[in-house]
Amino acid sequence: VVVCSCTKSNHQTASSDEMFLDVIQDLRDKGDYVKAINLVDSLEQTRVISDELANSYRGSIYYDLGQTRSAEYYLRKSLANEQLLKENRDRYYDSRVELGTLLTNKGDQEGFLDNALKAYAISKNDTSQHARCSSARLLGQIGNCQLWLGRKEDAAKTFKQAYSDSKNLLEAYHTEKNAHLVTGLLNNIIIEYNNTHNFSEAKPWLDLMAQSVETLATFDDCPADVLDEMQARLA
């Protein structure tokens, strides 16, 4: 499953802490995971960030590394209470989305739905760019689950809503990351329809994805490997 990240967070922690959180994200983007983990540990030990926020970042780093058991463990710890939601909503959404992907991939549909619906109940009423991105991603995941449970009509409605929300977000904030969100969402919809042998239902989404890839290609900051991957999926 292709999962694209939302736009960079607008942190809700104190401004003096934002620099450290941006450094963690930059280290993740560069793939320097050892330094990222060490920085998270240091910030937690000096009480610059809470245990919950530290565990959220740990979970995401292990998620990046493909270490699914460790990722799930720390993401669950970060969401064990309401602290992360209060401290940093963007990280809360990211943790929920990443945990949802892990649960889906291991076939825990019940656990996934519980996780996704809790997050969507909050994100759907949040008008921030990051929340709107997260809502679209969550709806895409919910649609996948509905499809696997045989609820094809519900899945079709959910997918349409996810696509509409992601397109509206791109129109409001015309960035490469939001264009990538739309393309990645469409790609996942097509994959899930094909995986469940609903090939005719996948066809209309292929045309939309082709259009979306064309839009993605107009962004100079779109990584070449990302564009090549998306174009290859249309071949």
Accessible surface in RSA format (square Angstrom, percent):
REM  Atomic radii and reference values for relative SASA: ProtOr
REM  Chains: A
REM  Algorithm: Lee & Richards
REM  Probe-radius: 1.40
REM  Slices: 20
REM RES _ NUM      All-atoms   Total-Side   Main-Chain    Non-polar    All polar
REM                ABS   REL    ABS   REL    ABS   REL    ABS   REL    ABS   REL
RES VAL A   1    87.96  57.9  23.46  21.2  64.51 155.4  24.16  21.0  63.80 173.0
RES VAL A   2    27.50  18.1  22.54  20.4   4.96  12.0  26.99  23.5   0.51   1.4
RES VAL A   3    50.04  32.9  17.24  15.6  32.80  79.0  19.48  16.9  30.56  82.9
RES CYS A   4    10.70   8.1   5.09   5.7   5.61  13.2   5.53  14.0   5.17   5.6
RES SER A   5    72.09  60.9  62.48  83.4   9.61  22.1  42.82  91.2  29.27  41.0
RES CYS A   6     9.24   7.0   0.00   0.0   9.24  21.7   1.76   4.5   7.48   8.1
RES THR A   7    18.20  12.9  16.77  17.0   1.42   3.4  14.79  19.9   3.41   5.2
RES LYS A   8   103.69  50.6  86.41  53.0  17.28  41.1  57.91  52.1  45.78  48.8
RES SER A   9    22.53  19.0   9.61  12.8  12.92  29.8   1.26   2.7  21.27  29.8
RES ASN A  10   105.47  72.7  95.64  92.4   9.83  23.7  35.49  85.4  69.98  67.6
RES HIS A  11    26.44  14.5   9.96   6.9  16.49  42.2   8.96   9.2  17.48  20.3
RES GLN A  12    99.54  55.7  67.07  49.0  32.47  77.3  31.38  66.8  68.16  51.7
RES THR A  13    18.91  13.4   4.71   4.8  14.19  33.8  10.95  14.7   7.95  12.0
RES ALA A  14    63.11  58.0  44.80  69.1  18.31  41.6  56.79  80.0   6.32  16.7
RES SER A  15    94.13  79.5  76.19 101.7  17.94  41.3  41.42  88.2  52.71  73.8
RES SER A  16    83.69  70.7  63.91  85.3  19.78  45.6  59.14 125.9  24.55  34.4
RES ASP A  17    25.38  17.8  25.38  25.3   0.00   0.0   0.11   0.2  25.28  25.2
RES GLU A  18    61.72  35.4  61.72  46.7   0.00   0.0   7.41  14.3  54.31  44.3
RES MET A  19   122.17  63.3 115.16  76.2   7.02  16.7  79.26  67.4  42.91  56.8
RES PHE A  20    64.35  32.2  64.35  39.9   0.00   0.0  64.35  39.0   0.00   0.0
RES LEU A  21     0.00   0.0   0.00   0.0   0.00   0.0   0.00   0.0   0.00   0.0
RES ASP A  22    51.68  36.2  51.68  51.4   0.00   0.0  14.57  34.3  37.10  37.0
RES VAL A  23    59.47  39.1  58.98  53.4   0.50   1.2  59.47  51.7   0.00   0.0
RES ILE A  24     0.00   0.0   0.00   0.0   0.00   0.0   0.00   0.0   0.00   0.0
RES GLN A  25    43.76  24.5  43.76  32.0   0.00   0.0  12.73  27.1  31.03  23.5
RES ASP A  26    53.19  37.3  51.59  51.4   1.59   3.8  12.85  30.2  40.34  40.2
RES LEU A  27    25.86  14.4  25.86  18.5   0.00   0.0  25.86  18.2   0.00   0.0
RES ARG A  28    28.30  11.9  22.43  11.4   5.87  14.0   2.14   2.9  26.16  15.9
RES ASP A  29    96.62  67.7  57.79  57.5  38.84  91.8  32.09  75.5  64.53  64.4
RES LYS A  30   164.05  80.0 125.45  77.0  38.61  91.9  82.39  74.2  81.66  87.0
RES GLY A  31    36.45  45.0   0.00   N/A  36.45  45.0  15.87  43.5  20.58  46.1
RES ASP A  32    47.80  33.5  41.68  41.5   6.12  14.5  15.85  37.3  31.94  31.9
RES TYR A  33    51.00  23.8  48.12  27.4   2.88   7.5  26.29  19.8  24.71  30.5
RES VAL A  34   111.42  73.3 107.56  97.4   3.86   9.3 111.16  96.6   0.26   0.7
RES LYS A  35   125.37  61.2 121.74  74.7   3.63   8.6  70.05  63.1  55.31  58.9
RES ALA A  36     0.00   0.0   0.00   0.0   0.00   0.0   0.00   0.0   0.00   0.0
RES ILE A  37    31.30  17.8  31.30  23.3   0.00   0.0  31.30  22.5   0.00   0.0
RES ASN A  38    85.36  58.9  79.16  76.5   6.21  14.9  25.40  61.1  59.97  58.0
RES LEU A  39    38.84  21.6  34.56  24.7   4.28  10.8  38.30  26.9   0.53   1.4
RES VAL A  40     0.00   0.0   0.00   0.0   0.00   0.0   0.00   0.0   0.00   0.0
RES ASP A  41    40.89  28.6  40.58  40.4   0.31   0.7  11.72  27.6  29.17  29.1
RES SER A  42    52.71  44.5  50.41  67.3   2.30   5.3  22.29  47.5  30.42  42.6
RES LEU A  43     7.02   3.9   7.02   5.0   0.00   0.0   7.02   4.9   0.00   0.0
RES GLU A  44    29.11  16.7  29.02  22.0   0.09   0.2   8.10  15.7  21.02  17.2
RES GLN A  45   140.26  78.4 109.92  80.3  30.33  72.2  43.97  93.6  96.29  73.0
RES THR A  46    90.46  64.3  64.27  65.2  26.19  62.4  68.61  92.2  21.84  33.0
RES ARG A  47   152.51  64.0 127.32  64.9  25.19  60.0  69.63  95.2  82.88  50.2
RES VAL A  48    48.23  31.7  31.04  28.1  17.19  41.4  37.27  32.4  10.97  29.7
RES ILE A  49     3.33   1.9   0.44   0.3   2.89   7.0   3.02   2.2   0.31   0.8
RES SER A  50    19.17  16.2  13.98  18.7   5.19  12.0  17.00  36.2   2.17   3.0
RES ASP A  51    62.15  43.5  61.72  61.4   0.43   1.0  14.90  35.1  47.25  47.1
RES GLU A  52    30.41  17.5  30.37  23.0   0.04   0.1   2.76   5.3  27.65  22.6
RES LEU A  53     0.00   0.0   0.00   0.0   0.00   0.0   0.00   0.0   0.00   0.0
RES ALA A  54     0.00   0.0   0.00   0.0   0.00   0.0   0.00   0.0   0.00   0.0
RES ASN A  55     9.59   6.6   9.59   9.3   0.00   0.0   0.00   0.0   9.59   9.3
RES SER A  56     0.00   0.0   0.00   0.0   0.00   0.0   0.00   0.0   0.00   0.0
RES TYR A  57     2.21   1.0   2.21   1.3   0.00   0.0   0.53   0.4   1.67   2.1
RES ARG A  58    26.73  11.2  26.73  13.6   0.00   0.0   6.11   8.3  20.62  12.5
RES GLY A  59     0.00   0.0   0.00   N/A   0.00   0.0   0.00   0.0   0.00   0.0
RES SER A  60     0.00   0.0   0.00   0.0   0.00   0.0   0.00   0.0   0.00   0.0
RES ILE A  61     0.00   0.0   0.00   0.0   0.00   0.0   0.00   0.0   0.00   0.0
RES TYR A  62    48.86  22.8  48.86  27.8   0.00   0.0  12.94   9.7  35.91  44.3
RES TYR A  63    48.42  22.6  36.60  20.8  11.82  30.8  32.81  24.7  15.60  19.2
RES ASP A  64    57.01  39.9  22.27  22.2  34.75  82.2  12.29  28.9  44.72  44.6
RES LEU A  65    74.68  41.6  44.35  31.7  30.33  76.2  48.83  34.3  25.85  69.6
RES GLY A  66    53.56  66.1   0.00   N/A  53.56  66.1  30.11  82.6  23.46  52.5
RES GLN A  67    86.65  48.5  79.10  57.8   7.54  18.0  33.15  70.6  53.49  40.6
RES THR A  68    75.65  53.8  72.36  73.4   3.29   7.8  46.57  62.6  29.08  44.0
RES ARG A  69   216.67  91.0 205.76 104.9  10.91  26.0  80.88 110.5 135.79  82.3
RES SER A  70    39.20  33.1  33.74  45.0   5.46  12.6   5.32  11.3  33.88  47.5
RES ALA A  71     0.00   0.0   0.00   0.0   0.00   0.0   0.00   0.0   0.00   0.0
RES GLU A  72    25.68  14.7  25.68  19.4   0.00   0.0   7.06  13.7  18.62  15.2
RES TYR A  73   120.95  56.5 114.78  65.3   6.17  16.1  88.49  66.5  32.47  40.0
RES TYR A  74    53.43  24.9  53.43  30.4   0.00   0.0  12.39   9.3  41.04  50.6
RES LEU A  75     0.00   0.0   0.00   0.0   0.00   0.0   0.00   0.0   0.00   0.0
RES ARG A  76   108.69  45.6 101.15  51.6   7.54  18.0  44.32  60.6  64.37  39.0
RES LYS A  77    90.37  44.1  81.70  50.1   8.68  20.7  44.35  39.9  46.02  49.0
RES SER A  78     0.00   0.0   0.00   0.0   0.00   0.0   0.00   0.0   0.00   0.0
RES LEU A  79    20.03  11.2   4.62   3.3  15.41  38.8   5.20   3.7  14.84  39.9
RES ALA A  80    82.95  76.3  41.51  64.1  41.44  94.3  51.82  73.0  31.13  82.5
RES ASN A  81    73.85  50.9  60.44  58.4  13.41  32.3  38.28  92.1  35.56  34.4
RES GLU A  82   100.76  57.8  97.35  73.6   3.41   8.1  45.56  88.1  55.20  45.1
RES GLN A  83    67.85  37.9  64.86  47.4   3.00   7.1  14.07  29.9  53.78  40.8
RES LEU A  84     0.36   0.2   0.36   0.3   0.00   0.0   0.36   0.3   0.00   0.0
RES LEU A  85    24.86  13.8  22.51  16.1   2.35   5.9  22.51  15.8   2.35   6.3
RES LYS A  86   158.42  77.3 126.86  77.8  31.56  75.1  80.23  72.2  78.19  83.3
RES GLU A  87    30.15  17.3  20.99  15.9   9.17  21.8  21.03  40.7   9.13   7.5
RES ASN A  88     0.09   0.1   0.09   0.1   0.00   0.0   0.00   0.0   0.09   0.1
RES ARG A  89    79.20  33.3  79.20  40.4   0.00   0.0   7.10   9.7  72.10  43.7
RES ASP A  90     5.76   4.0   5.73   5.7   0.03   0.1   0.00   0.0   5.76   5.7
RES ARG A  91     4.04   1.7   4.04   2.1   0.00   0.0   1.87   2.6   2.17   1.3
RES TYR A  92    11.11   5.2  11.11   6.3   0.00   0.0   6.38   4.8   4.73   5.8
RES TYR A  93     0.15   0.1   0.15   0.1   0.00   0.0   0.15   0.1   0.00   0.0
RES ASP A  94    19.30  13.5  18.58  18.5   0.72   1.7   5.83  13.7  13.47  13.4
RES SER A  95     0.00   0.0   0.00   0.0   0.00   0.0   0.00   0.0   0.00   0.0
RES ARG A  96    25.34  10.6  25.34  12.9   0.00   0.0   0.00   0.0  25.34  15.4
RES VAL A  97     0.30   0.2   0.30   0.3   0.00   0.0   0.30   0.3   0.00   0.0
RES GLU A  98    14.24   8.2  14.24  10.8   0.00   0.0   1.70   3.3  12.55  10.2
RES LEU A  99     5.96   3.3   5.96   4.3   0.00   0.0   5.96   4.2   0.00   0.0
RES GLY A 100     0.00   0.0   0.00   N/A   0.00   0.0   0.00   0.0   0.00   0.0
RES THR A 101     8.52   6.1   7.18   7.3   1.34   3.2   8.26  11.1   0.26   0.4
RES LEU A 102    12.78   7.1   9.53   6.8   3.25   8.2   9.89   6.9   2.89   7.8
RES LEU A 103     0.93   0.5   0.93   0.7   0.00   0.0   0.93   0.7   0.00   0.0
RES THR A 104    25.99  18.5  18.36  18.6   7.63  18.2  17.97  24.1   8.02  12.1
RES ASN A 105    95.89  66.1  57.80  55.9  38.10  91.7  29.64  71.3  66.26  64.0
RES LYS A 106   125.02  61.0  87.24  53.5  37.78  90.0  65.88  59.3  59.14  63.0
RES GLY A 107    49.26  60.7   0.00   N/A  49.26  60.7  25.36  69.6  23.90  53.5
RES ASP A 108    46.17  32.3  39.12  38.9   7.05  16.7  16.51  38.9  29.66  29.6
RES GLN A 109    39.07  21.9  36.67  26.8   2.41   5.7  24.03  51.2  15.04  11.4
RES GLU A 110   149.99  86.1 139.37 105.4  10.63  25.3  58.54 113.2  91.45  74.7
RES GLY A 111    21.51  26.5   0.00   N/A  21.51  26.5  18.48  50.7   3.03   6.8
RES PHE A 112     0.00   0.0   0.00   0.0   0.00   0.0   0.00   0.0   0.00   0.0
RES LEU A 113    36.08  20.1  36.08  25.8   0.00   0.0  36.08  25.3   0.00   0.0
RES ASP A 114    77.21  54.1  69.14  68.8   8.07  19.1  25.46  59.9  51.76  51.6
RES ASN A 115     4.54   3.1   4.10   4.0   0.44   1.1   4.54  10.9   0.00   0.0
RES ALA A 116     0.00   0.0   0.00   0.0   0.00   0.0   0.00   0.0   0.00   0.0
RES LEU A 117    94.33  52.5  89.66  64.1   4.68  11.8  89.96  63.2   4.38  11.8
RES LYS A 118   105.72  51.6  97.12  59.6   8.60  20.5  60.53  54.5  45.19  48.1
RES ALA A 119     0.00   0.0   0.00   0.0   0.00   0.0   0.00   0.0   0.00   0.0
RES TYR A 120    46.04  21.5  46.04  26.2   0.00   0.0  25.52  19.2  20.52  25.3
RES ALA A 121    53.95  49.6  44.26  68.3   9.70  22.1  45.80  64.5   8.16  21.6
RES ILE A 122    44.69  25.4  38.79  28.9   5.90  14.2  42.96  30.9   1.73   4.7
RES SER A 123     1.31   1.1   0.00   0.0   1.31   3.0   0.00   0.0   1.31   1.8
RES LYS A 124   120.90  59.0  87.88  53.9  33.02  78.6  37.29  33.6  83.61  89.1
RES ASN A 125   115.74  79.8  84.43  81.6  31.31  75.4  33.05  79.5  82.69  79.9
RES ASP A 126    26.81  18.8  16.58  16.5  10.24  24.2   8.80  20.7  18.01  18.0
RES THR A 127   118.30  84.1 106.54 108.0  11.76  28.0  73.00  98.1  45.29  68.5
RES SER A 128    44.18  37.3  32.02  42.7  12.16  28.0  41.44  88.3   2.74   3.8
RES GLN A 129    34.50  19.3  31.40  22.9   3.10   7.4   4.06   8.6  30.44  23.1
RES HIS A 130     5.52   3.0   5.19   3.6   0.33   0.9   5.19   5.3   0.33   0.4
RES ALA A 131     0.00   0.0   0.00   0.0   0.00   0.0   0.00   0.0   0.00   0.0
RES ARG A 132    74.96  31.5  71.65  36.5   3.31   7.9  24.16  33.0  50.79  30.8
RES CYS A 133     0.34   0.3   0.34   0.4   0.00   0.0   0.00   0.0   0.34   0.4
RES SER A 134     0.00   0.0   0.00   0.0   0.00   0.0   0.00   0.0   0.00   0.0
RES SER A 135     8.13   6.9   8.13  10.8   0.00   0.0   7.83  16.7   0.30   0.4
RES ALA A 136     0.01   0.0   0.01   0.0   0.00   0.0   0.01   0.0   0.00   0.0
RES ARG A 137    25.26  10.6  19.67  10.0   5.59  13.3  12.49  17.1  12.78   7.7
RES LEU A 138     0.00   0.0   0.00   0.0   0.00   0.0   0.00   0.0   0.00   0.0
RES LEU A 139    12.96   7.2  12.96   9.3   0.00   0.0  12.96   9.1   0.00   0.0
RES GLY A 140     5.10   6.3   0.00   N/A   5.10   6.3   4.83  13.2   0.27   0.6
RES GLN A 141    19.00  10.6  17.76  13.0   1.23   2.9  15.74  33.5   3.25   2.5
RES ILE A 142    10.65   6.1  10.65   7.9   0.00   0.0  10.65   7.7   0.00   0.0
RES GLY A 143     0.00   0.0   0.00   N/A   0.00   0.0   0.00   0.0   0.00   0.0
RES ASN A 144     8.45   5.8   8.45   8.2   0.00   0.0   0.23   0.5   8.22   7.9
RES CYS A 145     0.67   0.5   0.25   0.3   0.42   1.0   0.60   1.5   0.07   0.1
RES GLN A 146    17.64   9.9  17.64  12.9   0.00   0.0   0.37   0.8  17.27  13.1
RES LEU A 147     6.09   3.4   0.10   0.1   5.99  15.1   0.10   0.1   5.99  16.1
RES TRP A 148   123.67  49.6  95.75  46.3  27.92  65.6  91.23  48.6  32.43  52.6
RES LEU A 149    88.38  49.2  58.05  41.5  30.32  76.2  63.12  44.3  25.26  68.0
RES GLY A 150    56.88  70.1   0.00   N/A  56.88  70.1  30.97  85.0  25.91  58.0
RES ARG A 151   106.00  44.5  98.69  50.3   7.31  17.4  47.37  64.7  58.63  35.5
RES LYS A 152    91.11  44.4  86.21  52.9   4.90  11.7  53.51  48.2  37.60  40.0
RES GLU A 153   138.25  79.4 132.18 100.0   6.07  14.4  52.82 102.2  85.43  69.8
RES ASP A 154    54.82  38.4  52.69  52.4   2.13   5.0   7.67  18.1  47.15  47.0
RES ALA A 155     0.00   0.0   0.00   0.0   0.00   0.0   0.00   0.0   0.00   0.0
RES ALA A 156    31.87  29.3  31.53  48.7   0.34   0.8  31.76  44.7   0.11   0.3
RES LYS A 157   143.06  69.8 135.95  83.4   7.10  16.9  86.21  77.6  56.84  60.5
RES THR A 158    17.05  12.1  12.73  12.9   4.32  10.3   5.69   7.6  11.36  17.2
RES PHE A 159     0.09   0.0   0.09   0.1   0.00   0.0   0.09   0.1   0.00   0.0
RES LYS A 160   133.54  65.1 129.55  79.5   3.98   9.5  73.77  66.4  59.77  63.7
RES GLN A 161    85.44  47.8  82.18  60.1   3.26   7.8  22.51  47.9  62.93  47.7
RES ALA A 162     0.00   0.0   0.00   0.0   0.00   0.0   0.00   0.0   0.00   0.0
RES TYR A 163    38.67  18.1  38.67  22.0   0.00   0.0  28.55  21.5  10.12  12.5
RES SER A 164    48.67  41.1  43.86  58.5   4.81  11.1  24.83  52.9  23.84  33.4
RES ASP A 165    36.19  25.4  31.82  31.7   4.38  10.3  12.58  29.6  23.61  23.5
RES SER A 166     0.00   0.0   0.00   0.0   0.00   0.0   0.00   0.0   0.00   0.0
RES LYS A 167    75.16  36.7  75.16  46.1   0.00   0.0  26.42  23.8  48.74  51.9
RES ASN A 168    71.17  49.1  67.83  65.5   3.34   8.1  14.34  34.5  56.83  54.9
RES LEU A 169     0.07   0.0   0.07   0.0   0.00   0.0   0.07   0.0   0.00   0.0
RES LEU A 170    11.33   6.3  11.33   8.1   0.00   0.0  11.33   8.0   0.00   0.0
RES GLU A 171   129.44  74.3  97.57  73.8  31.86  75.9  44.68  86.4  84.75  69.2
RES ALA A 172    60.57  55.7  22.78  35.2  37.79  86.0  33.91  47.7  26.66  70.6
RES TYR A 173    84.79  39.6  80.16  45.6   4.64  12.1  49.62  37.3  35.18  43.4
RES HIS A 174   121.16  66.2  96.40  67.0  24.76  63.3  72.34  74.6  48.82  56.8
RES THR A 175    53.89  38.3  50.17  50.9   3.72   8.9  53.89  72.4   0.00   0.0
RES GLU A 176    14.85   8.5  12.74   9.6   2.11   5.0   0.47   0.9  14.38  11.7
RES LYS A 177    84.06  41.0  81.91  50.3   2.16   5.1  55.98  50.4  28.08  29.9
RES ASN A 178     0.96   0.7   0.96   0.9   0.00   0.0   0.00   0.0   0.96   0.9
RES ALA A 179     0.92   0.8   0.62   1.0   0.29   0.7   0.88   1.2   0.04   0.1
RES HIS A 180    33.63  18.4  33.63  23.4   0.00   0.0  18.80  19.4  14.83  17.3
RES LEU A 181     2.45   1.4   2.45   1.7   0.00   0.0   2.45   1.7   0.00   0.0
RES VAL A 182     1.79   1.2   1.79   1.6   0.00   0.0   1.79   1.6   0.00   0.0
RES THR A 183     0.00   0.0   0.00   0.0   0.00   0.0   0.00   0.0   0.00   0.0
RES GLY A 184     0.65   0.8   0.00   N/A   0.65   0.8   0.65   1.8   0.00   0.0
RES LEU A 185    11.88   6.6   7.29   5.2   4.59  11.5  10.18   7.2   1.70   4.6
RES LEU A 186     0.09   0.1   0.09   0.1   0.00   0.0   0.09   0.1   0.00   0.0
RES ASN A 187     3.69   2.5   3.69   3.6   0.00   0.0   0.00   0.0   3.69   3.6
RES ASN A 188    19.44  13.4  18.90  18.3   0.54   1.3   3.85   9.3  15.59  15.1
RES ILE A 189     0.69   0.4   0.69   0.5   0.00   0.0   0.69   0.5   0.00   0.0
RES ILE A 190    12.53   7.1  12.53   9.3   0.00   0.0  12.53   9.0   0.00   0.0
RES ILE A 191    39.43  22.4  37.66  28.1   1.77   4.3  39.41  28.4   0.02   0.1
RES GLU A 192     7.21   4.1   7.21   5.5   0.00   0.0   0.13   0.3   7.08   5.8
RES TYR A 193     5.75   2.7   5.75   3.3   0.00   0.0   0.91   0.7   4.84   6.0
RES ASN A 194    57.43  39.6  52.17  50.4   5.26  12.7  16.15  38.9  41.28  39.9
RES ASN A 195    76.47  52.7  59.40  57.4  17.07  41.1  12.12  29.2  64.35  62.2
RES THR A 196    28.33  20.1   9.66   9.8  18.66  44.5  14.24  19.1  14.08  21.3
RES HIS A 197   139.33  76.1 119.50  83.1  19.83  50.7  87.54  90.2  51.79  60.3
RES ASN A 198    20.92  14.4  17.63  17.0   3.30   7.9   3.30   7.9  17.63  17.0
RES PHE A 199   112.94  56.5 108.55  67.2   4.39  11.4 108.55  65.8   4.39  12.6
RES SER A 200    77.28  65.3  65.17  87.0  12.11  27.9  44.48  94.7  32.80  46.0
RES GLU A 201    57.39  32.9  49.85  37.7   7.54  17.9  33.45  64.7  23.94  19.5
RES ALA A 202     2.60   2.4   2.60   4.0   0.00   0.0   2.60   3.7   0.00   0.0
RES LYS A 203   136.02  66.4 133.01  81.6   3.00   7.2  77.21  69.5  58.81  62.6
RES PRO A 204    80.02  58.3  69.45  63.3  10.58  38.5  76.80  63.4   3.23  20.1
RES TRP A 205    21.05   8.4  21.05  10.2   0.00   0.0  12.02   6.4   9.03  14.6
RES LEU A 206    66.05  36.8  64.57  46.2   1.48   3.7  64.61  45.4   1.45   3.9
RES ASP A 207    95.07  66.6  92.68  92.2   2.39   5.7  21.89  51.5  73.18  73.0
RES LEU A 208    50.37  28.0  49.15  35.2   1.22   3.1  49.16  34.5   1.20   3.2
RES MET A 209     1.64   0.8   1.64   1.1   0.00   0.0   0.00   0.0   1.64   2.2
RES ALA A 210    38.42  35.3  36.89  56.9   1.53   3.5  37.01  52.1   1.41   3.7
RES GLN A 211   108.29  60.6 105.24  76.9   3.05   7.3  40.36  85.9  67.93  51.5
RES SER A 212    11.52   9.7   5.32   7.1   6.20  14.3   8.91  19.0   2.61   3.7
RES VAL A 213     6.21   4.1   6.21   5.6   0.00   0.0   6.21   5.4   0.00   0.0
RES GLU A 214   124.30  71.4 116.36  88.0   7.94  18.9  43.77  84.7  80.52  65.7
RES THR A 215    46.29  32.9  42.67  43.3   3.62   8.6  19.05  25.6  27.24  41.2
RES LEU A 216     0.00   0.0   0.00   0.0   0.00   0.0   0.00   0.0   0.00   0.0
RES ALA A 217    49.01  45.1  24.43  37.7  24.58  55.9  25.38  35.7  23.63  62.6
RES THR A 218    98.83  70.3  67.22  68.1  31.61  75.3  70.04  94.1  28.79  43.5
RES PHE A 219    28.26  14.1  20.24  12.5   8.02  20.9  23.10  14.0   5.16  14.8
RES ASP A 220   155.11 108.7 116.18 115.6  38.94  92.1  43.97 103.5 111.15 110.8
RES ASP A 221   102.42  71.7  77.67  77.3  24.75  58.5  49.28 116.0  53.14  53.0
RES CYS A 222    16.16  12.2   1.11   1.2  15.05  35.4   1.25   3.2  14.91  16.1
RES PRO A 223    63.03  45.9  51.27  46.7  11.76  42.7  63.03  52.0   0.00   0.0
RES ALA A 224    74.79  68.8  62.69  96.7  12.10  27.5  67.34  94.8   7.45  19.7
RES ASP A 225   102.91  72.1  92.13  91.7  10.78  25.5  45.81 107.8  57.09  56.9
RES VAL A 226    26.52  17.4  25.78  23.3   0.74   1.8  26.51  23.0   0.01   0.0
RES LEU A 227    32.84  18.3  32.84  23.5   0.00   0.0  32.84  23.1   0.00   0.0
RES ASP A 228    87.34  61.2  81.26  80.9   6.08  14.4  27.95  65.8  59.38  59.2
RES GLU A 229    73.59  42.3  66.41  50.2   7.18  17.1  31.67  61.3  41.92  34.2
RES MET A 230     1.13   0.6   1.13   0.7   0.00   0.0   1.13   1.0   0.00   0.0
RES GLN A 231    82.37  46.1  74.25  54.3   8.12  19.3  24.99  53.2  57.38  43.5
RES ALA A 232    68.17  62.7  48.34  74.6  19.83  45.1  55.92  78.8  12.24  32.4
RES ARG A 233   102.51  43.0  72.98  37.2  29.53  70.3  25.46  34.8  77.05  46.7
RES LEU A 234    56.78  31.6  28.05  20.1  28.72  72.2  28.70  20.2  28.08  75.6
RES ALA A 235   122.98 113.1  50.35  77.7  72.64 165.2  89.02 125.4  33.96  90.0
END  Absolute sums over single chains surface
CHAIN  1 A    11194.8       9238.2       1956.7       5787.1       5407.8
END  Absolute sums over all chains
TOTAL         11194.8       9238.2       1956.7       5787.1       5407.8
